[in-house]
């Protein structure tokens, strides 16, 4: 009887922990409260460039006027993680066997921005970061055509400083890997934008088990990419996710089966991750590979990007995962998530230190729940290069035709949730959403305006921004290990967007003066 009572108590506590963690894993960030101590920034300089073999890039006719005089660019090869073994597609999602630790390290073969501009960039970040009362660390990278500036400030955990090589969760900016993968599969003849779910998933072992009153089989690939499918968000089913995460076996279709509401007529935009999970299933089904392997083969290895993809490269589920400290995780020095910890302690702090679950459990839960949408871990250096390679006419991540499709997919009728809340402000220009990419136009009080492509990310103790300016041919990636929903010093945007537009502005001034 005593044993049964203990077991019951354990089960109740387990359900509570899971419910809390999944409350955190939504895309919206919680309100920030108590003031944290000021953090002294630590600049992490980029190593001095050394001579490297020079290559001449192929001649490409740019779609925008170049802002930087062409120069010979050193060929850089940042450290890439070891490729995963290609797997057939089992019903059960499996975690890759334990791998060697993933090493994040910036190569010393980048060119550098002028010293004066580097100081301007650093001052912008410091001024914005110091103004935030509740914070942990920030890491940023600015990139254009072989030239990089990276900087980090604050803390990754209570025992580690944030550095430019500290990996962080990139959250929903992970979506920017999925849409080019889907469009490339279309270009390679696997299916068409106009194909329906019942066409592209016919033969998938789990498709017949999906509820047809909740998952419209006539929804098209394009409607999934633009989030106009009319499908409801599986994340609304908190209780169902709690039960699902206690099971040893799991597959992406289990998330789709959590959808509670009947579908509505397609055509109306609603940002939710049900669309993204289905796209992940489609990509896997038509390749016979897991999403992590597809990203590694298609993007990470070919572009020398260092990153890992959850859940396949995360923590393997096991009965003792609740207290798992994450020692088997392949990223030993990942930045810890900081947020409101009043549920366990008081104020603002390290979620993992305060919560009654371990970091391994956190990674396991995040990995499952954020399949295909938000589960990539990397650094701003890698993400700034990814943003440039994806959206710049000089980039090599995708073909010209796929890039053209991406950058012509926007509609002013699709305003993402992070933008619609601000749309009533005088002079505010709402974002437009396309194929898992946003087109943002920021106008500062001094009337400086810049347009950029990219995506935001956030939740569960992290925030992320990635943007590319076609006018400047410049990309920027910012990652933090705290949630930043508050307004920044520019008064019209959050801190990440304030930093972004000020960096763009300073870069444009520098180029205009030359």
N, C-alpha and C positions, 0 to 999 in steps of 0.2 A: 504493500500500500504506500509506504514511504517513497519507494522508487518511482511509483506511478505519479505521486504528487510532484516529485522533483522534475520528472519528465514533462508534466503538464506546465509547470512553471517555466521550464526552459522553452517550451513551444510558444507560450504566450510572449515571453521576452523576445524570442526570435521574430515573431510576427511584428512586434512593435518596431524592432530595429529595421526590418525590411520596409515597413510602411514609411518610416521616416526617411530612409535613404531615397526611396522612389519619389517622395515628395520633393526632394532636392533636385532630382534629375530632370525636371522640366526645363524648357528653354528660358523661361522667365527667371530673373534673378531676385532673391529676397531683398526686402528693404534692409538697409544697413543701419546699425544703431550705435552702440557705445563707441567712444573715441579710443583709438589705439595709440600707443606711444609713437613718437616721431621716429622715422627710420633714416639713418644716414646712408645716402646712396654710395655704392661702390662702383666706380667706372671699371669696365672690363675692356681694355683696348684691343683692337684687332691687331694681330701680329703684323710686323712690317712685311710688305710684299717682297718676294724674292723672284729672281728671274725664272721664267718658265717657258716651255715651248709655246710659240705663238702660232695661232691658226687664223685663217681668214674665213669668216663666216660667209655662207652663201649669200648672194645678192638677193635682197627681198625689197620689193617696193612697199614702203610703209604707207599705212592708211592715214597717218597724221604727220604733220611736219616735225622733223627731228629737232630736238632742243639742245643736243650735245654733239659737238663735233666728233666725227667717227675716229676711233683710235684702235690700235691693235689690242685685242683682248687676250689676256693669258688664259690658257685652257686650264680650268679648275676641275678637280675631282675630289669633292668632299667624301669622307668615309661613308660607305653605304653598308647597311646591315646585311647579313647573310640571307640569301634567298631561301624562302620556305620550300619544302617539298610539295610538289603539285599533287593534289589529292583528287580522287573521284568524289562524287557528291553523295555522301551518306545522308540519311534522314536526320541523324543526330549531329548537331554542331559540335565539333571537337576542338580542343585547344592544342595548338602546336606543341610538340614535345619540347621539354626544357632546352633553351638555346643558350649560347654564350651571351654575356651581358652586351646590350646594345650601347655602342659608344657614339656619343655626340661630340663632334669636334670641328671647329671652323678651320678650314684650310688657310694657309698663309699666302695663297696665290691670287687673292682678290686685289684689284686696284682699290685705291682709297679716294674718298671725296676730299676736297680741299680742307685743310685744318680749320680754317675759319668757319666753314660750313658744318664741320663735325661739332664744333663748339656750340654753334647755333642749335643744332639738333639736340645736343645734350641739355642745353638750357631749357628748351621747350619741354622735354620729358621731365626734368627735375621740377620745374615750376608747376607742372600739372600734377605730378605725383605727390609733391609736398602738400598740395592743397587738399588732399583726400585724408579724412580723419581715420577711416578704417581701411587698412591696406596691409599687404604682406610684401609682395615683390612684383616687379615689372621687368619685362625683357622686350626689346624692340630691335628690328632690323629694317634698314632701308636699302633698296637694291635697284640698280639699273645696268644692264648689259655688261656684267663682269665687275662692277664696282659695288662695294658693300660697306655699310656702316652698321655696327651692332653695339648695343649697350644694355647693361642690366643694373638694377638698383633694388635694394631691399633684401628680403630674406625668402629663401625657398622653404625653410622649416625653422624650428627653434634652434637648430644646430648648424644649419648651412645657409650661406649667403646665396642669393640669386646670382647666377652668372649667365653669360651669353650661350653657354653650352648646357644649361639646365633644361631638361625636357618638361613640357607641360601639356595638359589636355588642351587640344585645339577646339573642342566642342563642335558646334554646328558648322564651323568653317570646313569640317570634314566633308560636307555635302558637295563641295566644289571638286572633289575627286570623282564623285559618282556620275554626275551629268556628262562630263567628257568621256567617261568609260562607256556609258549607254550610247551616246552619239557615235562613238567610234565603232561599237558593235553594229550599229545601224549602217554606218558607212561600209562596213565589211560584209554586209548582206545577211546578218543574222535575223533581222526583223525590220519593221518599218515604224515610223512615228505614229502612223495611223492604226497600227495593229492593236487589237484588244487584248485584255488579260486572258480571255478564254482561248485566244490564238497563241500568244507567246508562252503561256504556262500549260498548254495542253500537253499532257504526258508527265508533268511534274508530279512526283509522288504525293505531295501534300495538297495540290490544288483542289482536288475533288472534296476534300474535307473542309474547305473554307465555307462559311455560311453565305449562301447566295442572296439572302435578304439584307445582309450587311456589307458584303463585298460584291459590287456590281461587276459582273464578268465582261460587260461591254465597255468598261473604262479603257481608254487608250494610253499608250506610252506617253504621248504628249501631255495628256491631262494629268498624269502622275508627275511629270517633270515640272509642270506649271502649278501643281497643287490645286487643280480645278476639278478633281475627280468626284467630288461630292461624298467622299468616304469620311467617316468619323475617326477621331484620334484614339488609338488604342491606349494612350497614356492616361486617358480619363478613367480607365478601369483600375483604380489603385488596389482594390482588394484582389482582383485577378492577378495583377503583377506580383503581389505579395505571395500568393500561392505558387505562381509559376517559378519564382526565384528559389523556392525550396526544393525543386525537383532536380535530380541528378542529370536527367536527360532534357535536352532543349534543342529547338530548331527555330529559325526565323519565323516560320509560319505560326508558331505558338503565339507570337506577338500579335499577328493579324487576327487570330481567333479571340483575342481579348476585346475586339471592337464590340461595343454594346448596342449602338444605335443603328437603325436602318439607314442605308445610304439615301442621299437626295440626288436630284438631277444634276448631272455634271455641268460644269461651266462657271460656277461661282468659286472664287478663290478663297481658300482657307488653308493657312500654313499649318500642316501637321505631319507627323512622322510616319503615319500609316503608308503614305505615298512612297516614302523613301525605302521602307522595309520591302515593299513589293518590288521596287526597282532593283534592290539588292538581290532578291530572289531571282529575278529575271536574268540579271547579269551572270549569276552563278550557274543557273540552269543551262544557259546557252553557251557556256564555256566549259562546264564540267570542273570548274575550279572555285575555291573559296574566295571571298571578296579580298581577304588579306593577300592572297597569292596573286590575284588579278592586279591589285594596286602595286604590288612589288614588281611584278613582271612588266606592267604597262608604264608605270611612272617612277617608282622609287629607284629601281636599278638603272633605268635608261637615263634618268636625269641626275643620278647620284644624290638622291634625297634620302636622308636618314629619318625613318619614322617607323612606328609599329601600329598595327591595326587591331583593335579589340573587336570581338572577344577572342578570335583565334590565337592571338599572340599575347593573351592575358594570363590570368590565373585559372588553372584547371579546377573545376568544381569538385569539392570533396566534403564529407560529412562535418569536418571540423573547420570549415571555411569562415565561420563567424568570427573566430579569434585568430585567423591567419594573419600574421604580421606582414605578409607579402615578400618574404625573403627569397622566394623562388621567382619573383618577377624579374624580367630581363632588363629593367631600368632601375638600378639601385639608388640613383640620386634624383629621382623625379621630385618636382616641387609639390609640397603638400597643399591640400585645399583649405582655404581660410574663409570663414563665414560667421554668421550669428550662431553661437554655441550655447545660447541660453537654455536650450532643452536639456543640457547636461551640466553646464557650469554657469558662467555668467559672461555677458558681453560678447566680444568678438575674438575669435582665435582659431587655432588649428583644429579642424574638425576631427581628424584622426586621433589626436592626443586626447580630445575631450570625450569622444563617443565610446560606447562600450563594444565596438566592433573594430577589427583590425583593417589595415590597409589592403590586405589580400581580399577581404570580403568586399570592401569598397570597389576595388578594380573588377571583381567578379560580377557584382551587381551592375556597375556602370557598363561593363562590356556587353552583357546580355541586353539590357534595356536600350542601349544606344547603338545597336547593330545598324550599320549602313548610314546612320545619320550623323553621329557625333563621337565616334570612338577612336579617333586617331590621336597619337601622342607624338609631339615633335618639338622643334624650336623655331623661334622667329626667323633665324637665318634660312632654314629650310623652307619655311612657309613664304618668306618674301621672294625667294627664287622661284618657288612653285607658282606664286601669283603672277610673276613676270613671264615665266615660260608658258603659262596658260593663256594669258590675255594679251600679251604684247605681240605685235606683228613679227617681231624678231624671235619669239619663243618657239620652242621645238617640242612642247608637250603633246600637241595635237596637230592635225592637218589644218590647212587654211580653211577648208570647207567646214570642218567641225567648229573652228573658232568663229567663223562667220555666223553659223547657226546659233551659237551661244550668245553672241553679242547683238543679235537681232531678235532675241526672244522676249524682250521686255514689253510690258504693257502698263499703261497708267491706271488700268482697272485692277491691277494686282499690287496692292500696297501691303508690305509685310507688317506684322504686328509691332515691331520695334519702331516703325515709322508712323503708323496711323495714329498713335497716341499723341504725336506732335503736330499732326497735320492742320490743327486749328490755329497754330501760331502764325502771326502776321509775317508774310514773306517766306514761310517755310515751304520747301519743295519736297513733297513726299518721295520716298524711294519707289522704284518700280522693280517688280520681281519677274525673273525670267526662268530659264532652265536651271534651277538651284543656284542662281546667281542674282545679285541685286545691283541695280544701277542707282548710285547715290549722288545727289547734287547738294553740296553744302555751301551755304551763303553766310559769311561772317557779318557782324555788325558794321564793319568798314566796307561792306559790299563786295569783298573778295569772294569769288565763287569758283568752285572746282567740282568737276564731275569725275566719278571713279566707279570702277567695277569691283565687286568683291562680295564679302559675306561677313556677318557677325556670328559670334558664338558665345555661349555662357551657360551658367548653371553649375550646381554641385561644387561650388567653391572656386570656379575658374571663369575667366572672361577672355575673349579673343576678337581681334579685328584683322582683316586683310583687305587691302585696297590696291588698285592699280589705276594710275592716271594716264589715259592715252595722250593727253596734251603734253605731259612731261615725260612720258615713257619711263615712269618711276613707280616702283611698288613699295609697300610698307606692310609689315606684319607686327602686331603687338599682342603679347600674351601676358596675363596676370594670374596669380594664384589667389585671387579674391574676386568677388562679384561687384561690378561697378555699374550700378543702375542710375547713380546720381548724375546730376549735371556737372559738366566740367567748367573750367575757367572761361571758356569762350562763350558760355551762357546759353548757347543754342543747341549744344550736343553733349553727349556723355564724354568722359575723359579720353577714351580711346579715339573718338572721332575728332575731338579738339586737338589732340596731338597730331593726328593724321593731316588735318587741313593746315595746321601751322607749319608742319614739315614741308608739305607741298608748296606752301606760300614762300617759305625761305628758299627752297630749291629754285623756284621760278625766278625770284629776285636775283639769285646768284647767277643763273643762266642769262638773265637779261642784261646783267652788268658786264658780261664778257664780250 
